[in-house]
Amino acid sequence: IGIVCQLFSDIIEHYGTAEKIGNTNENEDIVTQVVQYIYEHYQEDITLETLSKQFYLSPKALSKKLKKQINMDLRVFINDIRVQRVVEMLDDPKNHGKSINQIAAQCGFSSMATFYRSYERNYSFRKLEKK
């Protein structure tokens, strides 16, 4: 019995649980909650694993739900939110004395290369300059 339980546990962990027909509202609700969580905690180290623990879903099941609703990789989505926040903070006169590196780090970027990639993907039309 123990081996069978472990086997089921491994299968569920790897594949997630089967979705019931007609529960798209439930999926949309959980995705909405996850997106809201990301917007509120963008400056933290957010991974699929931390989100799956926060929302009590397997990483594979959560990834599947997110990909279906947001149509992009989770890391790209998180970095897009972070770069939006960096741009907002750069435009805010309160942050006049801070460097781009400081603001990017404050918004959760651990790598400036990642920041610049995200910035270029979203704001290629806007020259990056510190005011």
N, C-alpha and C positions, 0 to 999 in steps of 0.2 A: 504494500500500500504506500509506503514511504517513497519508493522509487517512482510509482505512478504519479503521486502528488508532485514530486520534484519535476517530473517530465512535463506535467501540465503547467507548472509554474514557469518553467523555461520557455514553453511554447507561448504562453500568454505574455511573458516579458518580451519575447522576440517579435511576436506578431500583433500584440494588443488583443483586445476583445472584439468580437464581431459587433458591428453596428446594427441596431435594430432599424427596420424599415420605418420611415416616417419620423425619425428623431433628428431631422436637420435643424430644427429650432434649437434643440439641446446642443448640437455641435456649434451652431452660430453663437449661442450664449457663452459657451466655454471659450471660444476664440475671442469674443468680445472682451471677456474677463482677462484673458491672457494679454491682449493688446493693451487694455487699460493698465494692467500691471506693468507692462514694459514702458509705457509712457510715464508712469509714476516712479519707476526704478531704473530708468535708462542709464544713470551714472554708475550703477552697480555692475558687477561681473555677472551678466545674465547668460546662461547656457540652456540648451534643451534639457539637460539633466536637472538644473535648478528649477526650471519651470515645471518639469514633470513632477518633481517632489512637491512643489507649491500647490499644484492643481490635482494631485493624486491620480495621475495617468502615467502609463508607461511612456518612455521617450518616443518609441516608435508610433504609438497611437496618437500622441500629441503632435508629433511631426506631420503625420498624415492629415490631421484635422487642420493644422495651420497652413500647410502647403495648399490644401484644397481651397481655403478661404482667402489667403493673402497673396497667393500665386508668386511667391519668391522665397528664397532661402532665408531662414530665420536670422542668421548673422547679418545678412545684407539689410533686412528689415530693421533690426536693432541699430545698426550703424547709420541708416538713413534717418532714424529718429534722433540719434545723437548729433548728427551733422546739422539737422534743422535747429536743434537747440544751440549749437555753437554759433550758427549764423545769427540767431536771435540775440544771443549774449554779446556778440561782436557789435551789433547795432545799438545795444543798450549803453547809454553814456555812463552808467554806474561801473562798467567794466573797462573804462578808458585806460587805466593803468596796467591792465593785464595783457600778457602776450597771448598769441594764438595758441601756443603750446600749453600754457596754463589753462586756458579755457577749454581746450580739447581734452586735456587730462581730467578736468573737473566734470566734463560731460561723459566720462567713461572710456575715452580712447586711451589705450595703453601703448599704442603705436601711432606715430605721426604719419607713417606710410599708409596705414589703414584710414586715418582721417583724410589724407589728401586724395586717396582713391575714392572714398565716399563723397567727398566734396566735388570732385571732378564729375562723378556720375550724376550728381543732383544739381550742381550749380556751375556747369561748364560755361554758361553764359555770363557769369558774374566773376569779375576779377577779385581774388582774395586779397584784401588789404585790411590792415588793422587801423582803425580810426583813432 
